[in-house]
């Protein structure tokens, strides 16, 4: 009998932390009396940029974990699949 492994608790915590970060930002949005300063606006922009960069990294990790799960070589297809038109490894 095989059981599907559960996600490690650290991953659940990471997802919760992202949610907490957004909730902190939303508290500012919901407070209609809050007037941001110029430095506050820069921090909101930075939050968006950081989340975008982290999103891209998380998608990369998720793709590699999916490939590992399926027993495929990890990485972009252009580096791992000869059938892709821009394959980078020598013949």
C-alpha positions in Angstrom: 0.0 0.0 0.0 1.4 3.4 -1.0 0.5 6.7 0.4 1.0 10.0 -1.3 3.5 12.0 0.7 2.1 15.1 2.3 3.8 18.5 1.7 6.5 19.3 4.2 5.2 21.6 7.0 7.8 24.2 6.0 6.1 24.6 2.6 2.7 25.2 4.3 4.4 27.8 6.5 5.9 29.5 3.4 2.5 29.8 1.8 1.0 31.2 5.0 3.8 33.8 5.2 3.0 35.1 1.7 -0.6 35.4 2.8 0.4 37.3 5.9 2.4 39.7 3.7 -0.6 40.5 1.5 -2.8 40.8 4.5 -0.5 43.4 6.0 -0.7 45.4 2.8 -4.4 45.1 2.6 -4.8 46.5 6.1 -3.4 49.7 4.7 -5.8 49.7 1.8 -8.8 49.1 4.0 -7.9 52.0 6.3 -9.5 54.9 4.5 -7.9 57.4 6.9 -4.4 56.2 6.0 -2.5 58.6 3.8 0.8 57.0 2.5 4.0 59.0 2.3 6.3 58.9 -0.6 8.5 56.4 1.2 5.4 54.2 1.9 4.6 54.2 -1.8 8.1 53.0 -2.6 7.6 50.2 -0.1 4.3 49.2 -1.7 6.1 49.1 -5.1 8.9 47.1 -3.6 6.5 44.6 -2.2 4.9 44.1 -5.6 8.3 43.7 -7.2 9.6 41.3 -4.6 6.4 39.2 -4.8 6.8 39.1 -8.6 10.4 38.0 -8.4 9.6 35.4 -5.8 6.6 34.2 -7.9 8.9 33.6 -10.8 11.4 31.7 -8.6 8.5 29.6 -7.0 7.2 28.7 -10.5 10.7 27.6 -11.5 11.0 25.4 -8.3 7.5 24.0 -8.9 8.4 23.1 -12.5 11.6 21.3 -11.5 9.8 19.5 -8.7 7.2 18.3 -11.2 9.9 17.1 -13.5 11.6 15.3 -10.7 8.3 13.7 -9.7 7.8 12.4 -13.2 11.4 11.2 -13.5 12.3 13.7 -16.2 15.5 15.8 -16.4 15.1 19.0 -14.4 15.2 22.3 -16.2 13.9 24.2 -19.2 13.0 22.0 -22.2 15.5 23.9 -24.3 18.3 22.4 -22.1 16.8 18.9 -21.6 14.8 18.0 -24.8 16.5 17.5 -28.2 13.1 17.9 -29.9 12.8 21.6 -28.9 14.0 23.9 -31.6 16.5 25.9 -29.5 18.1 22.9 -27.8 21.4 24.1 -26.3 23.6 21.0 -25.8 26.0 19.9 -28.5 25.0 16.8 -30.6 
